[in-house]
Amino acid sequence: MNDICQQEHRYDNQFARLPDSQANAEGRHRCAGCGYDQGYADGLAGVEPNFRPDELDWSPSGRSKA
């Protein structure tokens, strides 16, 4: 992982509503769709959601890897 995300969710219009600024938050420039899928999978598995940004692909927004 950790390539630029190529999954279909990258084109989901719902992500256009997310704020542009992530300041210096953990997970900066990671794909929001991949983050959602990660949390959803945790829920299906019956485990406490655990945000793991290092496992997520980079955002397809064209920003540099930061």
C-alpha positions, 0 to 999 in steps of 0.5 A: 500500500501507500501508493496513490489510491486508484480505487473507485471511491476516489471519485465519490462526490461526497469527498468534495464536501470534506474540508481542504485543510487537515492542518498537521493532523495524523493521516494528512494526505491519506485517502479518505475513502481508504480511511472509511473502508478501514474503519468499516472493516474494523466494524464488520470484524467487531473490533474497536475502530483503530485509525492506522494511517500508515496502512492507507494509500495516499490521497489522489488529490495530487498533493505531495506525500507529506 
